[in-house]
Amino acid sequence: MNIIRKRYVEALKNRMNNGLIKVVTGVRRCGKSYLLFELFCDFLIKSGIEENCIIKIALDDDINESLREPKKLSEHIRSLVKDSEKMYYIILDEIQFAISDEEYRHPEKPIKIYSVLNGLLRLRNVDIYVTGSNSKFLSKDILTEFRGRGDEVHVLPFSFSEFLQGYDGDVYHAWADYIIYGGLPLVLSMKTDEQKAAYLTNLFTETYLKDIISRNKIEKTQELDDLINILASSTGSLTNPTRILQTFETVLHSKISINTILKYFEILKDAFIINEVNRFDVKGRKYIGSPNKYYFEDVGLRNARLNFRQIEETHLMENVIFNELRYRGYNVDVGIVEKRESGEDGKKKRVQYEIDFIATQGSRKYYIQSALSVASGEKESQEKKSLLSVDDSFKKIIVVKDVIKPYCDNDGIVTIGLFDFLQNENSLEL
């Protein structure tokens, strides 16, 4: 099965030989290694690059265990860069394996592998690509550690359009599978529901959680488990540490501090398990503090945490749309529009309306609502109300699961079907 991840291959092609270290980040098993070792290397060879000029090292492979020591890795790579007249492409997979436990415990100290990469960058005939599954040591600190020499490409699990490339069936059955089991590449190759469910459940517990617990020296593992489940149950709903603390105290009858909750939030974000979405006051043109919304990097992982018991299509569709917007390179916020309206008693009061997503990319901006259906006039009015409360001229869109042709109403609001939105990369321009 060969899924053409065109967007990411293009992102790498556009960054070739730019003098920066290309850092490919993403949750484990999302396809980073395949992207670099197969798709990108295939492009390099077809472009005329000699195979001996492509240096590929998978640091999570036990055969390369000795190369996890940064100095040895540097010596090994330099020994392979033999011809000063040729350009060498260095691809290092899962670079976090070259970060020692001591360095994880003391992140304030210099990390040796960063020095090695900065040193290699001084060679005029190398182009460096690394992958990693932990943003704490790869994306958040990259500009500081690489002194402006880092260039991040974040890879998500398969988008729905990528998923369709390898799916044996129609778009409707594909959607039914996708919102339950998500887009991790290995899931697409599995034939039965039992296989998919078992894989996702074990992957979360045996790979993600164990890695998080080990690297962060977490002792209260039950509290971390509970927090993940709370976030999974409230996907797409506003929440904050205080509300979660109340849930621990009143529902779980468990003691946990606000600081621990905040720490676990950061750990889950750093591991690319969840994404935090801030609220933006459209009229005030400023960000608002908590509560925020949280979405999962992959809906299949979210569902696995809940033993596939809370399959609420409304929230899952919202999560998929959020991930699709990020896949297309948009910055995404939740919109808040505040208005003064007359209540039943005739008195003016402040009313807040929520816009599911504000997608921004450069000078482009879109206001987007997600709705399973707007079949009734009341539901349509409800979805439009927040959009109509925005008085700027940026495009306003409602994405519905109904199979419809895109249309623009008298208020300038575009309604588009979910499958048209997901399968057409230019759907926001329809």
C-alpha positions in Angstrom: 0.0 0.0 0.0 1.6 3.2 -1.2 -0.1 6.4 0.2 1.2 9.4 -1.6 1.7 12.1 1.1 2.0 14.8 -1.5 1.7 17.8 0.9 4.5 16.6 3.1 6.8 15.6 0.3 6.3 19.0 -1.2 7.1 20.6 2.1 10.4 18.7 2.2 11.2 19.5 -1.4 10.6 23.2 -0.8 13.1 23.1 2.1 15.9 21.3 0.3 19.4 22.8 0.7 18.1 25.8 2.6 20.9 25.7 5.1 18.5 24.7 7.9 18.0 21.5 9.8 14.6 20.0 8.7 12.9 18.6 11.8 10.0 16.3 11.0 7.8 15.9 14.1 4.7 14.0 14.9 3.1 11.4 17.1 4.8 8.0 17.0 3.6 5.7 14.2 2.1 8.5 12.2 4.3 7.8 9.2 7.4 10.0 9.6 9.9 7.3 8.9 8.0 6.2 5.7 7.8 9.8 4.6 11.5 10.3 4.8 13.0 6.8 4.2 10.6 5.9 1.4 8.8 8.8 -0.2 11.4 11.5 0.1 14.3 9.2 -0.6 12.5 7.9 -3.7 12.2 11.5 -4.9 15.9 12.1 -4.2 16.9 9.1 -6.3 14.6 10.0 -9.1 16.1 13.5 -9.0 19.5 12.0 -9.8 21.0 11.8 -6.2 23.3 8.9 -5.9 22.3 6.3 -3.2 25.7 6.6 -1.4 25.0 10.3 -0.9 21.8 9.5 1.1 22.8 8.7 4.7 19.9 7.1 6.5 20.1 6.1 10.2 17.1 4.9 12.3 18.1 5.5 15.9 15.2 3.5 17.3 16.7 0.4 15.6 18.8 -1.6 18.1 21.4 -2.2 15.3 22.2 1.5 15.7 22.3 1.5 19.5 25.9 2.6 19.6 25.1 5.6 17.4 22.8 7.0 20.0 25.9 8.4 21.6 26.1 11.8 19.9 29.9 11.9 19.5 29.9 8.4 17.8 27.0 9.5 15.6 29.0 12.5 14.5 32.1 10.5 13.7 30.1 7.9 11.8 28.3 10.5 9.6 31.5 12.5 8.9 33.2 9.3 7.8 30.5 8.8 5.2 30.7 12.4 3.8 33.7 11.6 1.6 33.5 13.8 -1.5 33.5 17.5 -0.9 32.1 18.1 -4.4 28.9 16.1 -3.7 25.9 17.1 -1.7 25.0 14.5 1.0 21.5 14.1 2.5 21.5 13.0 6.1 18.3 11.5 7.5 18.2 10.7 11.2 15.0 8.9 12.5 13.7 9.3 16.0 16.5 11.7 17.2 15.2 11.7 20.8 16.9 8.3 21.2 20.2 10.3 21.2 19.1 12.3 24.2 20.2 10.7 27.5 18.1 10.3 30.6 20.3 12.7 32.3 19.6 15.3 29.7 15.9 14.7 30.0 16.1 15.3 33.7 18.0 18.5 33.2 16.7 20.2 30.1 18.2 23.5 31.2 21.6 22.1 30.3 23.0 21.9 26.7 21.9 18.8 24.8 24.8 17.1 23.0 22.9 16.0 19.9 21.9 19.6 19.2 25.6 20.5 19.2 26.4 17.6 16.9 23.7 18.7 14.4 24.8 22.3 14.5 28.4 21.1 13.9 27.3 19.0 10.9 25.5 22.0 9.5 28.9 23.7 9.2 29.8 21.3 6.5 28.8 23.0 3.2 27.8 19.9 1.4 25.2 18.3 3.8 21.5 18.7 4.0 20.1 17.4 7.3 16.6 15.9 8.1 15.7 14.5 11.5 12.5 13.1 12.9 11.3 13.1 16.5 8.2 12.2 18.5 8.7 14.7 21.4 8.1 18.4 20.8 9.7 19.4 24.1 13.2 18.7 22.7 12.4 19.2 19.0 9.9 21.8 18.1 9.4 24.1 21.1 13.1 24.6 21.7 14.3 24.2 18.2 14.8 27.8 17.3 16.7 28.4 20.5 18.9 25.3 20.4 19.6 25.5 16.7 20.1 29.3 16.9 17.5 29.9 14.2 18.7 27.0 12.0 15.7 24.7 12.6 12.8 24.3 10.2 9.9 22.2 11.4 7.5 20.1 9.3 4.8 18.6 11.5 3.3 15.4 10.2 -0.2 14.3 11.2 -1.7 10.8 10.8 -3.5 10.3 7.5 -6.0 12.9 6.5 -9.3 11.6 5.3 -8.3 12.2 1.6 -5.0 10.2 2.2 -7.0 7.5 4.0 -9.2 7.1 1.0 -6.2 6.3 -1.2 -5.8 3.0 0.5 -9.4 2.3 1.5 -11.2 -0.6 -0.2 -14.8 0.8 -0.3 -16.9 3.8 -0.8 -16.5 7.2 0.9 -19.4 6.6 3.3 -18.0 3.3 4.7 -14.5 5.0 4.8 -15.9 7.8 6.9 -17.6 5.3 9.3 -14.2 3.6 9.7 -12.2 6.8 9.9 -14.1 8.4 12.8 -13.8 5.3 14.9 -10.3 4.0 14.1 -8.6 7.2 12.9 -5.8 7.6 10.4 -2.7 5.9 11.8 -1.1 4.2 8.8 -1.1 0.6 10.2 -4.8 0.8 11.0 -5.5 1.2 7.3 -3.8 -2.1 6.5 -5.8 -4.1 9.1 -8.9 -6.0 8.0 -11.0 -6.5 11.1 -12.5 -4.2 13.7 -10.9 -6.5 16.4 -7.5 -6.0 15.0 -7.9 -2.2 14.7 -9.3 -1.8 18.2 -6.6 -4.0 19.8 -3.8 -2.3 17.9 -4.9 1.2 19.0 -5.5 0.2 22.6 -2.2 -1.5 22.9 -0.3 1.3 21.1 -1.7 3.9 23.5 -0.9 1.9 26.6 2.3 0.1 25.6 4.0 2.7 23.5 2.7 6.2 24.1 1.9 6.0 27.8 5.0 4.0 28.7 7.2 6.4 26.8 5.6 9.4 28.5 5.8 7.9 32.0 9.4 6.8 31.5 10.8 10.0 30.0 9.0 12.2 32.5 9.6 10.0 35.5 5.8 10.1 36.4 4.9 8.3 39.6 1.2 9.0 39.7 0.3 7.0 36.6 -3.4 6.6 37.6 -3.9 10.3 37.7 -2.4 10.7 34.2 -4.7 7.9 33.0 -7.7 9.6 34.5 -6.8 13.0 33.0 -6.5 11.5 29.5 -9.9 9.9 29.8 -11.4 13.1 31.0 -10.0 15.0 28.0 -11.2 12.2 25.7 -14.7 12.4 27.1 -14.8 16.2 26.7 -13.3 16.4 23.2 -14.3 19.7 21.7 -15.8 21.1 24.9 -14.5 24.0 26.9 -12.6 23.0 29.9 -9.7 24.1 32.1 -7.6 22.8 35.0 -10.0 24.1 37.6 -12.9 22.1 36.1 -10.8 19.1 35.8 -9.7 19.4 39.4 -13.4 19.4 40.4 -14.0 16.3 38.3 -11.1 14.5 40.2 -12.5 15.6 43.5 -16.3 15.0 43.0 -16.4 12.2 40.5 -13.2 10.2 40.9 -12.7 11.1 44.6 -9.1 11.5 43.9 -6.6 14.2 45.1 -4.5 16.0 42.5 -3.0 19.5 42.5 -3.6 22.2 39.8 0.2 22.2 39.2 0.2 18.5 38.4 -2.8 18.9 36.0 -0.9 21.7 34.3 2.2 19.6 34.1 0.3 16.7 32.6 -1.3 19.0 30.0 2.1 20.1 28.8 3.4 16.5 28.7 0.4 15.3 26.6 0.9 18.3 24.2 4.6 17.7 24.0 4.0 14.0 23.1 1.5 15.2 20.3 -1.4 13.3 22.0 -3.6 16.4 22.4 -3.8 19.9 20.9 -4.9 22.9 22.9 -7.1 25.5 21.0 -7.3 29.0 22.4 -10.3 31.2 22.3 -10.2 34.5 20.3 -12.4 37.4 20.9 -13.3 38.4 17.3 -14.6 41.9 18.0 -12.0 42.7 20.7 -9.3 41.2 18.6 -7.6 39.5 21.5 -7.1 36.1 23.0 -9.2 35.1 26.0 -7.8 33.0 28.9 -9.1 29.6 29.8 -11.3 27.6 29.4 -9.9 26.3 26.1 -10.8 23.3 23.9 -8.7 20.2 23.4 -8.7 17.9 20.4 -6.8 14.7 19.8 -4.1 14.3 17.2 -5.9 11.2 16.0 -9.6 10.3 16.7 -8.8 6.6 16.8 -6.5 7.1 19.7 -9.1 9.2 21.4 -11.7 6.5 21.0 -9.3 3.8 22.1 -8.9 5.6 25.4 -12.6 5.2 26.0 -12.8 1.6 24.8 -14.8 2.8 21.8 -17.8 3.5 24.0 -18.4 7.3 23.3 -18.6 7.5 19.5 -20.4 10.8 19.2 -20.2 11.8 15.6 -20.8 15.5 16.2 -17.7 15.8 18.4 -15.6 13.5 16.2 -16.5 15.3 13.0 -15.4 18.6 14.7 -12.1 16.9 15.7 -11.6 15.7 12.1 -12.3 19.2 10.7 -9.8 20.7 13.2 -7.1 18.2 12.1 -7.8 18.8 8.5 -7.4 22.6 8.9 -4.0 22.0 10.6 -3.1 19.5 7.9 -3.6 22.3 5.3 -1.3 24.6 7.3 -3.8 26.8 9.0 -3.5 28.3 12.5 -6.7 27.4 14.2 -8.6 29.2 17.1 -12.0 29.0 18.6 -14.0 32.2 17.9 -16.0 34.2 20.5 -18.4 37.0 19.4 -19.9 39.1 22.2 -23.1 41.1 21.5 -25.6 43.1 23.5 -29.1 41.8 23.0 -32.5 42.4 24.6 -33.7 39.7 26.9 -37.3 38.6 27.5 -37.6 41.4 30.1 -36.5 43.9 27.5 -33.2 44.7 29.2 -30.0 44.6 27.3 -27.5 41.9 28.3 -24.3 40.5 27.0 -24.5 37.3 25.0 -21.6 35.2 23.7 -21.7 33.2 20.5 -19.1 30.6 19.6 -17.6 30.0 16.2 -16.1 26.5 16.0 -13.0 27.5 14.2 -11.1 30.6 12.9 -8.6 29.3 10.4 -5.8 31.8 9.5 -3.0 31.5 7.0 -1.2 34.7 6.2 -3.7 37.2 5.0 -6.4 34.6 4.6 -9.0 34.0 7.3 -12.1 31.8 7.4 -14.8 31.4 10.0 -16.1 27.8 10.1 -19.0 26.0 11.8 -19.2 22.2 12.0 -22.8 20.7 11.9 -24.0 17.2 11.2 -27.0 18.7 9.5 -28.9 22.0 9.1 -32.1 20.3 7.8 -34.4 22.3 10.0 -34.8 26.1 9.9 -34.1 26.3 13.6 -30.8 24.5 13.3 -29.7 26.5 10.3 -30.5 29.7 12.2 -28.6 28.5 15.2 -25.4 27.7 13.2 -25.6 31.0 11.3 -26.2 33.2 14.3 -22.6 33.3 15.4 -21.3 33.8 11.9 -23.7 36.7 11.2 -22.5 38.3 14.4 -19.1 38.9 12.8 -19.0 42.2 10.9 -15.8 41.8 8.9 -15.6 40.6 5.3 -13.7 37.3 5.7 -15.4 34.2 4.3 -17.9 32.3 6.5 -18.5 28.6 6.0 -20.8 25.9 7.5 -19.6 22.3 7.0 -22.4 19.7 7.1 -22.4 16.0 6.8 -25.3 16.2 4.4 -24.5 15.3 0.8 -25.2 18.7 -0.9 -23.7 20.9 -3.6 -21.9 23.9 -2.1 -24.0 27.0 -2.1 -23.8 30.6 -0.9 -26.9 32.1 0.7 -28.1 35.8 0.7 -26.0 36.5 3.8 -22.8 35.4 2.0 -22.5 32.2 4.1 -21.2 29.2 2.2 -22.6 25.7 3.1 -20.5 22.8 2.0 -20.8 19.0 2.4 -18.3 17.3 4.6 -16.9 15.0 2.0 -16.4 17.8 -0.5 -14.6 19.7 2.2 -12.3 16.9 3.1 -11.5 15.6 -0.4 -10.9 18.9 -2.0 -7.8 20.8 -0.7 -9.2 24.0 -2.2 -12.7 23.5 -0.7 -12.5 26.7 1.4 -12.4 28.6 -1.9 -15.6 27.0 -3.3 
